[in-house]
Amino acid sequence: MIRPPEINFYKLKSNQLQESFLAMFGETLKVVLKRMFGKIPSPDEYTKMVAEAEENELTPEDKQQPGVHRDMLQKEPTEKFELIVSGTDEEILSLVNCLKAEHQYMDKYLQLGMDDDNTREAKYLLSDAVENFERATGLLWPFV
């Protein structure tokens, strides 16, 4: 059985912070974010996705999915994804809030673009969540 990804804030306090841990932490968060979105498109994929959506007259929601076409829009239930997080309530809550804020910001960015007021507001909320995470955990948020 494959062990789910783990983030253990207790181990962080007992060990010296090492570059290998930071790389693992960033990769774990990347996996979680990819699962939240299905896939995070690269800038080139996003540009292509928007052009295809405009060409096919898809809705903004449809544009979030790379390579989506009208006949592919019936969503199947997503499989269960597990993540093990250990730490204080404050550390865990700050991580959850950061992940939610990242998701909301990316949603707004993909739907409305960078110059929309709603996207900017989501970015400010993400900055606040990152600041709270860094204060609670002593770690830098890897996606700024």
Residue pairs with C-beta under 8 A, 6 or more apart in sequence:
4 81
4 82
4 83
4 84
5 28
5 31
5 32
5 82
5 83
5 84
6 28
6 83
6 84
6 85
6 86
7 25
7 28
7 29
7 83
7 84
7 85
7 86
7 87
7 95
8 84
8 85
8 86
8 87
9 85
9 86
9 87
9 88
9 91
9 92
9 137
10 86
10 87
11 86
12 21
12 137
12 138
12 139
15 21
17 139
22 139
22 140
22 142
25 139
25 142
26 142
26 143
28 83
29 99
29 142
29 143
30 40
32 81
32 83
32 99
33 40
33 99
33 102
33 103
33 106
33 143
34 40
35 81
36 99
36 102
36 103
37 64
37 103
37 106
38 65
39 66
40 106
41 49
41 66
41 110
45 66
46 66
46 110
48 66
49 63
49 65
49 66
49 67
49 68
50 63
52 58
52 67
53 62
53 63
53 68
56 69
56 70
58 68
58 70
60 111
60 112
61 111
62 68
62 70
62 73
63 110
63 111
64 107
64 110
64 111
65 72
85 92
85 95
87 95
87 137
88 136
90 136
91 136
91 137
93 136
94 129
94 132
94 133
94 135
94 136
94 137
95 133
95 137
97 129
97 132
97 133
98 126
98 129
98 130
98 132
98 133
98 141
100 129
101 122
101 125
101 126
101 128
101 129
101 130
102 126
102 143
104 122
104 125
104 126
105 119
105 122
105 123
105 125
105 126
107 122
108 116
108 118
108 119
108 121
108 122
109 119
109 122
112 118
112 119
113 119
130 141
130 144
133 139
133 141
134 140
134 141
